[in-house]
Amino acid sequence: MKPITPALILLLAWAGAGPAAARLPAQSDEAKAQAAEAAARAAHGNKLADYQLCRSRERAAAHYYKSAKAAGKQTRPPLPVPPCADPGPYGATPAAPAAPAAPAAPAAKKS
């Protein structure tokens, strides 16, 4: 069996790139709204994870200072850090009200 030559690999990669270069249709308003909702949920999840990490760091520092004091070790004062900000529960953003449909113009009557 012959080894695969670089030219054959290049040819296969070029042939597979054709379908990937096709343009996708524009997203509908509903798909855009779903994407925005997913982004908002992800952003809230990131804020919540940051808050939980901040709280765990505070607990770890408190444990360190408590155990060091009990052991009679000398410690440096903690660095000043901003307080942890609780993001609260996730609240779905209300959807923007749909624009009212324009009333249909009455048909002109011919006499």
Helices and strands as residue ranges (DSSP letters): H 6-20, H 29-70
